[in-house]
Amino acid sequence: MKRPIRISLAVALIAACALSTASPRVHADGVDEFIPDQSSLDANPNLNPSQGNWSDLKGGVTGRPYIAELSVTTGGVTTTLVTGGTTTTVASTTPGAITAVIAPINLCAKGRTSMCYDTPNRVSIQLAYVKGGGQLGGNFSAPTTALSPSITDTSVFDLTVGLNSIGGNLRWTWMSGAPTFWKTQGLRSDSGTARVKFSLGKYPSLNYSGSGAEMCTAIPVSVCDAEKSTQDTLGMQMVLSLDTTLSEAFAGALFATNNAVMGSLDVSSGETPTLTYGIAGPHKMSDGSVRRGTFYGFLSDAVLESQFKIAATETDMTKLLSVARTAESKSTADAGTDTVTWSKWTAADNGTDGRLVTISDISFSAPKFKVTKVSSSGSGTAKTIGSSAPQAPTGIKFTTKARTITLTGSGVAGISYKATATLGAATKSSSCKLAGTKLTCTVKTTKAGSWKVKVTPSKSGATGASWSRAIKVK
């Protein structure tokens, strides 16, 4: 059974998952914060009343995901770290050994019945090294002990995760790092796996008790007003989303970021879908210089063909898919050159046939990028579908009172608008009123929390891209 849940996601460090699911607590003077080892995350009883451990999962630890295979190649030399792993595999305790830990996010602890799920709605995976005494570190740019084997920013890791009981619910996967290989198998079974090859990425640490950082890990990405990071580390973190509101067609979707604190994926339905990727991070690096990030999004040939009607034989994706930065709010509208490139992935070399879009030189704080199908005009030139599709409202402002969300903005005559608000399993909706171009939407919610609010335009049965953001209701 699903229960209401906050959307602010703590993934900056798995240590934070042991402390709070609302936001990680990273201090400016910390070089490498404490991360609990896997045995701590499997512990029974769980000593933290606000966050469930794997022992709180139905069926217990035997149902959790696990590291099935893990190796690393540095300087042409490959070292096997885990092979044939299961839920009972004991991780190395030797200082400097490389490992990975898997944590549930928003899993109900024993006796807790609100703001959580009986099955976690997200799972966090972090690459780490043993510091000693059950403590791990995740910052490979400044390890506190000599690593074995040695790791550099060009090392390539090969990780296979056994999905176990969560395999049937896997939707998108986000990682901090640079992927070069991605393959999922048996997603709708307990024997499903996800395999990824990657190099480490930069990750900004934040002080979440400071101003502007509290929403930086919200999903979907909406706001991140932190001025700068407390430090910039090198490592890999991954989030598996088990939110089944996303179409099964996108099960196994992968995207990644470098120099960002979080990423998210929204899909708007229609004749062809619109994908909205969001990434969040502070404006500046810890040294005060301007932050520039990179985004990687993989679309398999199966998704391109079934959802976008794009054949695998097409060669120029720039004429078929438009990638455009949105301007939904002050946080998303920050300017950037946002260079977009496409590359071909093959099953032989990259695990799955498809295309990888890379967006580089991204400025922050919470940019969003919409991917839409491009149609051909009569002359054969390309144009974006958005010119004829129902347009999303603009200039949206909102107020909350007595657990009622009121949104006002500008709409387009002849277009109908519908507002929905979702918190966990609870969904509330209403039609909107349009007087001239003035749009007013009112949604009555039932409980306090961070509601995911969308306003979707439609006309003659066709829907367009939605306006969306997270709104706190007290």
C-alpha positions, -999 to +999 in steps of 0.1 A: +000+000+000+013+035-009+012+063+016+016+101+012+053+110+008+075+141+006+091+147-028+124+162-015+149+134-020+181+129-001+207+114-023+237+137-019+251+110+005+237+077+016+247+089+050+219+113+047+194+085+041+202+072+076+196+107+090+167+122+070+148+116+038+141+153+035+176+166+027+212+156+031+232+173+058+266+181+044+289+205+063+312+230+047+343+217+065+337+180+057+362+165+032+344+131+031+313+126+051+304+094+069+284+068+049+270+038+066+280+004+053+255-021+038+252-040+071+240-008+088+214-003+060+202-039+064+201-037+102+173-050+123+160-034+144+164+000+127+176+026+151+164+055+131+126+061+136+122+084+105+137+062+078+132+025+072+161+001+066+159-029+043+149-050+073+116-030+072+109-042+036+081-068+032+101-100+032+131-083+047+166-080+034+163-110+010+140-089-012+163-059-016+184-051-047+221-061-045+254-057-063+257-087-086+289-077-104+314-048-099+348-042-116+370-012-124+395-006-152+423+019-146+452+024-170+441-007-190+441-030-159+408-045-148+402-054-112+371-075-102+356-063-070+323-083-068+313-114-088+282-135-083+270-112-056+236-117-038+219-102-008+240-123+015+274-113+000+296-097+027+314-066+016+351-061+023+360-043+055+397-037+045+405+000+045+408+013+010+387-014-006+361-003-032+325-012-026+290+001-033+260+004-010+223+003-017+198+022+004+160+024+004+145+059+002+112+068+018+106+033+031+083+031+062+102+022+094+084-002+117+054+015+133+054+045+109+023+050+088+026+084+071+050+102+048+065+069+036+059+038+015+057+001+024+079-004-006+105+024-012+096+047-041+133+053-048+165+033-043+199+050-039+232+034-049+265+049-041+300+039-050+323+041-019+355+030-003+361+015+032+375+040+057+374+015+086+352+004+114+320+001+094+325+036+079+327+044+042+337+074+022+324+085-012+347+113-023+373+098-046+390+131-052+402+132-015+402+097+000+412+095+036+431+062+030+450+047+001+426+030-023+431-005-036+430-005-065+439+031-073+411+052-088+414+082-111+388+104-129+394+083-161+387+049-143+358+030-159+335+010-136+313-018-147+283-023-123+255-048-125+226-045-100+203-074-092+169-057-090+152-085-070+117-077-058+117-041-071+124-051-107+087-049-117+085-012-106+117+002-121+111+033-143+138+059-148+174+058-135+195+089-127+232+088-120+259+114-112+287+103-136+293+098-173+277+066-187+291+047-217+270+015-214+235+007-203+215-025-204+184-037-185+170-073-186+140-090-172+125-058-157+092-074-149+106-102-128+126-108-096+156-118-117+158-084-135+192-067-138+205-032-147+241-030-159+260+003-164+295+013-173+306+048-162+334+071-151+331+092-120+315+126-120+317+158-101+291+163-074+283+195-054+278+192-017+254+216-001+246+228+034+209+221+036+205+242+067+216+272+047+194+295+026+181+283-008+191+247-007+161+230+008+144+222-025+175+213-045+169+176-043+131+178-050+117+155-077+107+167-102+133+194-103+118+228-098+139+252-076+175+253-064+184+287-050+217+277-033+244+302-042+274+279-042+285+244-031+303+237+002+327+214-017+328+196-050+335+159-048+343+131-073+322+100-071+291+082-084+256+082-070+225+066-086+188+068-080+164+041-093+128+055-095+101+031-086+073+057-093+049+037-115+030+068-126+055+070-155+045+049-185+059+014-186+072+023-221+100+043-203+109+015-179+147+013-179+152+049-191+186+063-181+199+098-178+229+113-160+245+145-149+279+159-141+283+188-117+246+187-106+230+177-074+198+160-088+180+151-120+144+142-129+123+131-158+087+141-166+067+127-195+037+145-209+013+123-229-001+132-264+001+119-299+038+118-292+052+124-257+072+153-245+101+145-222+112+171-197+146+166-181+154+187-151+187+191-133+195+211-102+227+226-087+241+257-070+250+286-093+287+285-083+315+261-075+328+260-039+357+283-050+332+309-063+337+302-100+306+298-122+293+263-124+288+246-157+272+212-159+267+183-184+236+162-190+234+128-207+201+113-218+197+078-234+167+070-256+166+034-269+156+026-304+125+008-290+114+040-272+122+062-303+101+039-325+072+032-302+068+066-287+082+091-312+077+071-344+114+075-353+130+046-372+163+032-360+177+038-394+174+076-391+208+094-390+203+130-381+184+134-348+187+172-348+160+172-376+138+148-357+139+158-320+140+193-306+159+199-274+149+233-259+155+249-225+123+260-208+117+291-188+090+281-163+104+301-134+134+322-123+153+290-115+147+274-149+152+305-170+189+311-163+207+316-196+233+292-209+248+282-243+236+246-237+254+229-266+234+198-278+250+168-295+237+133-304+256+101-307+247+066-318+248+037-292+249+001-303+241-031-283+276-044-290+295-014-277+270+003-254+246-024-242+215-012-260+207+002-295+197+039-293+208+075-291+226+095-265+219+132-262+246+152-245+239+188-233+270+206-222+279+241-208+247+241-187+243+270-163+223+267-131+202+267-108+174+244-120+173+243-158+148+221-176+151+207-212+121+196-232+125+170-259+097+171-285+091+155-319+098+177-349+075+174-380+083+182-416+065+210-434+054+208-470+087+222-481+106+195-463+121+218-437+117+210-400+097+228-374+087+221-338+054+206-331+049+231-303+038+258-328+005+239-333+001+219-301-020+233-273+003+257-254+011+255-217+000+284-196+026+311-188+033+334-159+018+310-134+017+323-098+002+304-069-012+309-033-022+283-007-048+287+019-068+262+040-052+234+020-064+249-013-040+257-041-050+286-063-030+292-096-033+322-118-016+330-151-021+335-188-038+310-211-049+310-248-085+314-259-100+281-273-078+259-252-090+240-221-069+236-190-070+210-163-051+212-130-040+181-110-022+178-077-006+145-066+009+135-032+018+098-030-013+078-039-036+109-035-046+128-067-069+158-068-080+175-100-102+203-113-110+222-144-096+257-148-115+289-157-103+311-186-116+347-188-101+362-219-065+352-214-067+352-175-064+316-163-075+306-128-072+271-114-083+259-079-073+225-065-085+214-030-060+192-014-066+169+016-034+170+036-002+188+043+029+180+022+047+189-011+021+183-039+032+178-075+009+203-094+004+202-131-017+224-155-023+206-188-037+222-219-059+204-244-078+211-276-099+188-298-086+158-279-049+167-282-029+176-252+002+198-250+031+201-226+021+207-190+032+235-166+043+217-134+061+223-101+061+212-064+040+233-041+041+230-003+007+228+015+007+233+052 
